[in-house]
Amino acid sequence: MTPQTQATTQLAQRIIQWKTLARTVGIITGALSLVLWIYRPQIFYPAYLTGFIYWIHFSLGALAILMLSHVTGGSWGVVIRRILEAMCLAFPILAVAFIPILVGMQTYFPWAIAANVANDAALQHKALYLNIPFFIGRAIFYFGVWALLAHRLRTLSLEEDRLNRDEDLENHSRKLQRLSAPGLIVFGLTVTFASVDWIMSLEPHWFSTAFGLLFMGGCGAGVFALSILLLGRMLKHRPFLMNIKADHLHDLGKFLLAFVMLWAYLAFSQFLIIWSGNLPEETPWYLHRQSHGWQWIALLLIGFHFLTPLMVLLSRKVKRQRQPLMFVASGLLIMRYLDLYWHIMPNFKTHGLYHVLSVIPLVAIGSWWAWKVMSQLQQAPLLPKNMKSAS
């Protein structure tokens, strides 16, 4: 066995180990989640929704960045293409994971309770959109569109591996561009409506026209952080060892910084507009999150989702080194969870800021999501065979 084959085999074995671990943890935490659902539903439901949104926001971000890379080109998209594709192809398992949310709709959404709508003029006004059949229909549509886009992008990507002539590669690249350009528009619309349905409508009297963009900015930051972390773990093995250069890490670090800044800009703009408007339908959302301990999470987000990554990632040296970049990415993954937690949890009467049992649904969904991602990484070469665009 040559050293190259041995190194590739070592990475394949590592992926198998990760997949086996994810499946084992998924079975255990899945069983514990079922027990929590039965005996402590008041803890299970909000924790489950937060965990679901956390993991799907990686797949959504991966789909957007994958299409963006096909439209713009560049080596940064080629080196993480298989990672992004694997995350995108997790939509079917996420669709199954959405079922408990449908079961618990009346626990989550005030507009899903007929008595609430009957006694609230605002909910009656929004009932044409916020009703159970239409909500379920939209969810089916979202998952169908996302899964279809992901499947088609993956199919075309694998077809490209079988091409040899430069002319064929160029024509195939245009196919991916023609799919990705309108796909980004469809993605933006569907994710905006999904964020309204699944997060904003938890508090149906509140609204923000920037919320969809803010959620998408968080998806971008999250998927670049996770992609950097996964790439960093695999960087010492072939085929990454001989193909990934400091310039690739630098590009990924710049994109991570850009999305951190975009998220911060949109979050501050939303706050500034709502706070200065001082409307009774809007400001209570922020007032609720500035008391009872929630303000400390807001300060953590300001400090470690924006200021610290900003100061660290401004350094060119940090963006070109594996370990510092992975450290920043790891911290941002924690901040992404806190951001979604801060958006979702204050809508429920929870046991303080955090209950230790809330981690169980998060780990259960994440384990099965990771199992699916690792399964997809096994199905194709970890780097596209035609790497000319990455050189």
LUMVEX-379692 format. One record per atom (N, C-alpha, C): y negated, x negated, z. Coordinates in steps of 0.1 Angstrom, whole numbers, plus 2048, in hexadecimal, padded with zeros to 3 digits. Atoms other than C-alpha are relative to their C-alpha. Layout:
YXZ ...
% end
This chain:
80C7F7800 800800800 7F47F7800 80C808801 7DE7F27F6 7F780380B 8097FD7F6 7C27EF80F 7F880D7FD 8077F4804 7AF80A7FB 80880D803 7F77F47FE 7CC8227FC 80280380F 7FE7FE7F1 7D281B821 7F4806807 80D7FA7FA 7AD82282A 7FF80F7FC 8017F2804 7AE842816 80A809808 7F67F97F9 7CE84C827 7FC80280F 8047FF7F2 7BF845849 7F680B802 80A7F57FF 7A285D842 80780D7FE 7F87F4802 7BA877835 80780480D 7F97FD7F3 7CE874856 7F680580A 80B7FC7F6 7AD87786A 7FD80E7FD 8037F2803 7A5897858 80B80A804 7F57F77FC 7C78A585F 800801810 8027FF7F1 7C289C884 7F5809804 80B7F77FD 7A18AD885 80480F7FD 7FC7F2803 7B08CC874 80A80580A 7F67FC7F5 7CD8CD88D 7F980380D 8077FE7F4 7B68C98AA 7F880D800 8087F4801 79F8E589D 80980C801 7F77F4800 7BC8FD898 80680280E 7FB7FF7F2 7CA8F58BB 7F5806809 80B7FB7F7 7A88FA8CC 7FD80F7FC 8037F3805 7A29198B6 80A80B806 7F67F67FA 7C392A8C2 7FD80280F 8027FE7F1 7BB9238E7 7F3808803 80C7F97FD 79792D8E6 7FF80E7FA 8007F3806 79E94A8CF 80780A80A 7FA7F87F6 7B69588EA 7F780280C 8097FE7F5 79D952905 7F48097FC 80B7F7805 7829638F0 80580F801 7FA7F2800 7999828ED 80080580F 8007FD7F2 79D982913 7F1803805 80E7FE7FD 77797F917 7FB80D7FA 8057F4807 77199B8FE 80580C808 7FA7F57F9 7889B2912 7FA80280E 8047FF7F2 77D9AA936 7F17FD803 80E8027FD 75A99D933 7F88027F3 8077FE80D 74B9AD913 7F17FD801 80F8037FF 7279A9920 7FD7F27FE 80280E803 72C98491E 8047FC7F2 7FA80480D 7429838FF 7F68037F4 8077FC80C 72C9978E7 7F47F77FC 80B809804 70B9838E8 8047F27FD 7FB80E802 71E9628EB 8077FF7F2 7F980080C 73396B8CD 7F68017F4 80A7FF80B 7159758B7 7F97F37FE 80780D800 7039558C0 8097F57F9 7F680A806 7239408B7 8028037F2 7FE7FC80E 728953897 7F47FB7F7 80C804808 70494E88B 7FF7F07FF 80180F800 706929895 8097FA7F5 7F7806809 724922880 7FE8047F1 8027FC80E 71B937862 7F37FA7FB 80C806805 6F9927860 8027F27FA 7FC80C807 70A906857 8058037F2 7FB7FD80E 71D91683A 7F58057F7 80C7FC808 6FD92782F 7F77F57FB 80880C804 6EA907830 8077F77F6 7F8808809 7068F581E 7FF8067F2 8017F980D 70590F802 7F27FD7F9 80E802805 6DF90B7FE 7FE7F17FB 80280E803 6DF8E57FF 8097FC7F4 7F780380B 6FD8E37E7 7F98057F2 8077FC80C 6EA8F87CD 7F47F87FD 80C808802 6CA8E57D3 8047F27FA 7FC80D805 6DD8C47CC 8048017F2 7FD7FF80E 6EA8D17AB 7F48027F8 80D7FD808 6C78DD7A0 7F87F37FF 80980B800 6B58BD7AA 8077F37FC 7F980D802 6D18A27A6 7FD7F680B 80280A7F6 6D18827B9 80D7FD807 7F48057FA 6EB86D7CB 80380680E 7FE7FA7F2 6E587D7ED 80980C800 7F87F4801 6F589D7E1 80E7FE7FC 7F2803804 71388D7D2 8087FB80B 7F98067F5 71D8797F1 80580A80A 7FC7F57F7 71E899806 80580C7FA 7FD7F4808 7298B17EB 80D806805 7F37FA7FB 74D8B57F8 7FF80680E 8027FB7F3 7418BA81B 7F980D7FF 8077F3802 7298D5810 80980B7FA 7F77F6806 7438E67FB 80A80580A 7F67FC7F5 75C8E6818 7F980A809 8077F77F7 7428F782E 7FE80D7F9 8027F3807 73A911813 80C8087FF 7F47F9802 75E91A80F 80680680D 7FC7FA7F4 760925833 7FB80E801 8067F37FF 74F94682B 80B80B802 7F57F67FD 77195A82A 80380180F 7FC7FF7F2 77A95084D 7F4805809 80C7FA7F9 756958859 7FF80F7FE 8007F2802 75997A849 80A80780A 7F77FB7F6 77898085F 7FA80080E 8068027F3 76597387D 7F480A802 80B7F67FF 74A98D876 80580E805 7FB7F37FC 7619AA87F 7FD80480E 8047FC7F2 75B9A98A5 7F2804801 80E7FC7FF 7369AB89E 7FF80F7FB 8007F2805 73C9CB88A 80680A80B 7FA7F87F5 7529D88A6 7F680380B 80A7FF7F5 7369D28BF 7F28037FC 80E7FE805 7199DE8AB 7F780880A 8087F87F7 70E9F78C5 7FC7F880C 8038097F5 70E9DB8DF 7F47F77FB 80A809805 6F89C58C9 7F38077FC 80C7FA807 6E09DC8B6 7FC80D806 8057F37FB 6CB9F78C6 80080B7F6 8017F680A 6C7A088A5 80E8067FC 7F37FB803 6EDA0D8A3 80580B809 7FD7F57F6 6ECA268C0 7F880C7FC 8077F4805 6E3A498B4 7F680580A 80A7FC7F6 6D2A528D5 7F37F8800 80C809801 6BAA358D2 7F88047F4 8077FC80C 6B1A3F8AF 7F980D801 8067F37FF 6ABA638B8 7F4800809 80C8017F7 692A598D3 7F67F67FD 80980B803 680A3E8C1 7FB8027F1 8067FD80D 668A458A4 8017F37F7 80080D808 668A20899 80E7FE7FA 7F3801805 68EA20896 80380A7F5 7FE7F680A 68EA40883 7F97FC7F3 80780580C 675A3186B 8087F57F8 7F880B806 68DA13865 80E8047FD 7F27FC801 6ADA28864 8058007F2 7FC80080E 6AEA2883E 8077F27FD 7FA80E802 6B6A02840 8097FD80C 7F88047F4 6C39FE864 80980C803 7F57F77FC 6E2A14864 80D7F97FD 7F48077FF 706A0B869 8077FF7F2 7F980180D 715A13846 7F97F67F7 808809808 6F9A00834 8017F2805 7FF80D7FA 6FB9E384C 80E7FA7FC 7F2805803 7219DF846 8007FD7F1 80080380F 71C9E2820 7F87F47FC 80880D803 7019C7820 8087F4804 7F880C7FC 7179B0834 80B7FD7F6 7F580380A 7349B481B 7FA7FA7F4 80780680C 71B9AD7FF 7FC7F2802 80480E7FD 70D98E810 80C7F67FF 7F4809800 73097F816 8067FF7F2 7FB80080E 73B9887F3 7F87F77F7 809809808 71D9777E3 8027F1804 7FF80E7FC 71F9587F8 80E7FA7FD 7F2805803 7459547F4 8017FE7F1 7FF80280F 7429597CE 7F87F47FB 80880C803 72693F7CB 8087F3804 7F980C7FB 73A9267E0 80C7FD7F8 7F4802807 75A92C7CD 7FD7FB7F2 80480480D 7499287AB 7FB7F2800 80580E7FF 7379087B5 80B7F6802 7F58097FD 7578F97C2 8087FF7F3 7F880180C 76A9027A2 7FA7F77F6 807808809 7508F378C 7FF7F1804 80080E7FB 74E8D47A2 80D7F97FD 7F3806802 7738CE7A0 8037FE7F1 7FE80280F 7738D377A 7F87F47FB 80880C803 7588B8778 8087F3802 7F880C7FD 77189F787 80A7FD7F5 7F680280B 7888A4769 7F97FB7F3 80780380C 76D89B750 7FE7F17FF 80280E802 769878741 7F47FC7F8 80B804809 74F878726 7F2803807 80D7FE7FA 72A875730 7FA80D7FB 8057F3806 721892718 80680C807 7FA7F57F9 73A8A8729 7FB80280E 8067FF7F2 72D89F74C 7F2806800 80D7FB801 70A8A6741 8008107FE 7FF7F1803 7138C9733 80580780D 7FB7FA7F4 7278D0753 7F680180B 80B8007F6 70A8C6769 7F680B7FD 8097F5803 6F48DF756 80680E804 7FA7F47FB 70E8FA75E 7FD80280F 8037FF7F2 70A8F3783 7F2803803 80E7FD7FE 6E58F3780 7FD80F7FC 8037F2804 6E591576E 80680A80A 7FB7F87F5 6FA92378A 7F87FF80C 8078037F3 6E79137A6 7F2805801 80E7FB7FF 6C391C79C 7FF80E803 8017F27FB 6C794279D 80880280D 7F97FF7F3 6E093D7B9 7F87FE80C 8098037F5 6C592F7CF 7F780C803 8087F47FE 6B094E7C9 80880B807 7F77F67FA 6CD9657D1 8037FC80F 7FD8057F3 6D59507EF 7F480380A 80C7FE7F8 6B19527FC 7FE80F804 8017F27FE 6B19787F9 80B80580A 7F57FB7F8 6D397E809 7FF7FA80E 8018067F3 6CE966826 7F4806808 80B7FA7FA 6AC97582D 80480D806 7FC7F37FB 6BA998830 80B7FF80B 7F58027F6 6D998B843 7FA7FC80E 8078047F4 6C297A85D 7F980C807 8067F47FA 6AF99B861 80A809806 7F57F77FC 6CF9AF864 8067FB80D 7F88057F6 6E199887C 7F97FA80C 8078067F5 6C6989892 7F3808803 80C7F97FD 6A499A88E 80280E804 7FE7F27FC 6B29BD891 80680280D 7FC7FF7F2 6BF9B58B3 7F5806808 80C7FA7FA 69C9BE8BD 7F88077F5 8057FA80C 6939D78A2 7F18047FF 80F7FE801 66F9DD8AC 7F87F47FC 80680C803 6679B98A6 8027FC7F1 7FE80480E 6629AB883 7F77F47FD 80780C805 65798B872 8037FD7F2 7FD80280E 65398584D 8047F17FE 7FC80E801 65A95F853 80D7FE805 7F48037F9 67A964865 80B7FB7F7 7F6805809 691960847 7FE7F27FC 80380E803 68094083D 8037F780C 7FD8087F4 682933861 80F7FE801 7F28017FF 6A793A862 8067F77F5 7FB80980A 6AD929841 7FC7F1802 80480D7FD 69990B84C 8097FA80B 7F68047F6 6B090986A 80E7FD7FA 7F3803807 6CF90B853 7FF7F37FA 80180C806 6C28EE840 8017F4809 7FF80B7F6 6BC8D885E 80E7FF806 7F28007FA 6DE8E286D 80A7F97F7 7F6805809 6F28DA84E 7FE7F17FD 80280F802 6E28B8848 8047F880C 7FB8077F4 6E88AF86C 80F7FF801 7F2800800 70C8B986A 8067F77F5 7FB80980B 7118A8848 7FF7F2804 80280E7FC 703888856 80A7FC80A 7F68037F5 71A88A874 80E7FE7FA 7F3801806 73989085F 8017F47F7 80180B809 72F876845 8017F3808 80080C7F7 72985D861 80E7FD806 7F28027FB 74C86386F 8097FB7F6 7F780480A 75C85D84E 7FB7F37F8 80780A808 745841842 8087F3800 7F980D7FF 75C82484D 80E8017F8 7F37FE807 779832837 7FD8017F1 8017FD80F 77E832811 80380F7FE 80880680A 7728417FB 7F17FE804 80E8017FD 75184280E 7FC7F2803 80480E7FD 75281E819 7FA7F87F5 80480880B 74D8107F7 7F58077F7 8097F8809 73682B7E9 7F3804807 80C7FC7F9 71D834805 7F87F4804 80980B7FE 6FF81E807 7F580480A 80B7FD7F6 6E281C820 7F680A7F9 8097F7807 6CD82E805 80480F801 7FB7F27FF 6E384D807 7FD80580E 8047FC7F3 6DF84E82D 7F1803802 80F7FF7FF 6BA849829 7FC80E7FA 8047F3806 6B8867811 80480C809 7FC7F57F7 6CC87D829 7F780180C 8098007F4 6B6873846 7F38067FC 80D7FA804 69787C832 80180F7FE 7FE7F2801 6A589E82A 80180780E 7FF7FB7F2 6AD8A384F 7F3801806 80E8007FB 68A89A858 7F880B7FA 8077F6807 67C8B183E 80380E805 7FD7F37FB 68F8CF84A 7FC80280F 8057FF7F3 6878C886E 7F1803800 80E7FD801 6628C8865 7FE80E7FA 8027F2805 6668E8850 80380A80B 7FD7F77F5 6778F986D 7F580180A 80B8007F6 65B8EF885 7F48077FA 80C7F9807 6408FA86C 80280F800 7FE7F2801 64F91C867 80180680E 7FF7FB7F3 65792188C 7F2801806 80D8007FA 633918896 7F780A7F9 8087F6807 62492D87A 80380E804 7FC7F37FC 63894B884 7F980380E 8067FE7F3 62D9478A8 7F1802800 80F7FF801 60894189F 7FC80D7FB 8047F4806 60695F889 80280C809 7FD7F57F7 6179778A1 7F77FF80D 8078017F3 60596A8C0 7F18037FE 80E7FD802 5E296B8B0 7FE80F7FC 8017F2803 5EA98E8A2 80080980C 7FF7F97F3 5F299A8C5 80380F7FE 7FB7F3802 6049B98B9 80B80480A 7F77FC7F5 6189CD8D3 80F8007FA 7F3800805 6369CE8BB 8067F27FE 7FC80E804 6379A88B6 8007F680C 80180A7F5 62B9958D5 80A80180B 7F67FF7F5 6459A28EE 80C7F77FD 7F5809803 65F98E8DB 7FE7F2805 80380D7FB 64E96E8E4 7FE80080F 8027FF7F1 64497A907 80D7FF807 7F38007FA 66898090F 8077F2800 7FA80D801 67195D904 7F77F5807 8098097F9 65594D919 80180280F 7FE7FD7F2 66395993B 80F800803 7F27FF7FB 68395B950 8087F47FB 7F980C803 68C937947 8017FD7F1 7FF80280E 68C93C921 7F57F67FB 80A80A804 66C92791F 8047F2800 7FB80E7FF 67F908928 8087FD7F3 7F980380D 69590C909 7F67FE7F5 80A80280A 6769108F4 7FA7F2801 80680D7FF 6688F0902 80A7F57FC 7F5809805 68A8DE8FB 7FF8007F1 80180080F 6878EA8D7 7F47F97FB 80C807804 6648DD8D4 8027F1801 7FE80E7FD 66E8BC8E3 80B7F97F8 7F4807805 6908B58D4 8058067F2 7FD7FB80D 6928CB8B5 7F57FC7F6 80B804808 6708BF8A8 7FB7F2803 80880C7FD 65D8A38BA 8097F4800 7F780C7FF 67A88B8C2 8067FD7F2 7FB80380D 68B88E8A0 7F57FB7F6 80B804808 66988B88F 7FD7F1802 80480D7FD 66086B8A1 80B7F67FC 7F5809803 68385B89C 8027FF7F2 7FD80080E 688865878 7F57FB7F7 80A806808 66785886D 8037F17FE 7FC80E801 676835871 80A7FF7F4 7F780280C 685829850 80D7F9805 7F48087FB 69D812864 80A80A805 7F77F67FA 6AC830877 8078077F5 7FA7F780B 6B2844857 80A7F87F8 7F7808808 6C5827848 80C7FB808 7F58057F7 6DD820865 80980C804 7F67F57FD 6FC83586C 7FF80580E 7FF7FB7F2 6FD836892 7F3807805 80C7F87FB 6D883F899 7FE80D7F9 8027F4807 6D885987E 80A80A805 7F67F77FB 6F886888B 7FC80580E 8057FC7F3 6E98698AE 7F580B7FF 80A7F6802 6CB87C8A2 80680D7FB 7F97F4806 6E189488E 80880780B 7F87FA7F5 6F789A8AD 7F6808809 80A7F97F8 6D88A38C2 7FB80D7F9 8067F4807 6CB8BB8A7 80B80B7FF 7F57F6800 6ED8CD8A6 7FF80880D 8027F97F3 6E88D58CB 7F3809800 80D7F9801 6C48E08C4 80180C7F7 7FE7F4809 6CF8F78A8 80780B808 7F97F67F8 6E69098C0 7F680680A 80A7FB7F6 6CA90C8DA 7F68097F9 80A7F8808 6B29198BF 80680E7FE 7FA7F3803 6CA9358B5 80380880D 7FE7F97F3 6D393C8DA 7F3806805 80D7FC7FB 6AE93F8E2 7FB80D7F8 8037F4808 6AA9588C5 80880C804 7F77F57FE 6C896D8CE 80280580E 7FC7FC7F2 6D096D8F3 7F6808808 80A7F87F8 6AF97A902 80180F7FD 7FE7F1803 6B899C8F1 80A807809 7F57FB7F7 6D59A090A 7FD7FD80E 8018027F2 6D79A392F 80B7F6804 7F680A7FD 6E9982936 7FF7FB80E 7FF8057F2 6F3970956 7F77F3800 80880B801 6D5959956 7FE7FA7F2 80280680E 6CD941939 80D7FE7F9 7F4803806 6F1938933 80C802809 7F37FE7F8 71494293E 80A7F77FA 7F780A804 72F92893D 80A8067F6 7F67FA809 74794092C 7FB8037F2 8067FE80E 72F94490E 8047F57F6 7FB80B809 73D923900 80D8047F9 7F37FD805 75F9338FA 7FF8057F1 8017FB80E 7569488DB 7FA7F67F7 80680A808 74092C8CE 80B7F67FB 7F680A803 75D9138CF 80B8077F7 7F67F9807 77692D8C2 7FC8027F1 8047FF80E 7629358A2 7FF7F37FA 80280D806 75991189D 80D7F97FD 7F3807802 77D9058A0 8068057F3 7FA7FA80C 78991D885 7F77FD7F4 80980480B 76A915870 8037F17FC 7FD80E803 7728F0873 80E7FE7FA 7F2800806 7978F686B 7FF8037F1 8027FC80E 78C90784B 7F97F47F8 80780A807 7748EB842 8097F47FE 7F780B802 78E8D0848 80B8037F6 7F67FC80A 7A78E3833 7FB7FE7F2 80680280D 78F8E3816 7FD7F27FD 80180F803 7888BE81A 80C7FA7FB 7F3806805 7AD8B8814 8038047F2 7FC7FA80C 7AD8CC7F4 7FA7F87F3 80680780C 7988B47DE 7FC7F2805 80580E7FC 78C88F7DD 7F3802808 80B7FF7F7 7738897F8 7F37FC7FA 80B803809 75B87B7DE 8038047F2 7FD7FC80E 7578897BB 8047F37F8 7FB80C807 7698727A3 7F57FA7F6 80B805809 74B87078B 7F37FD809 80A8047F6 73385D7A2 7F47FA7FA 80B806806 71A852788 7F2804805 80D7FA7FA 6FF869796 7FD7FB80E 8028057F2 7048597B8 7FD7F1800 80380F800 6FE8357AD 7F17FD7FF 
% end
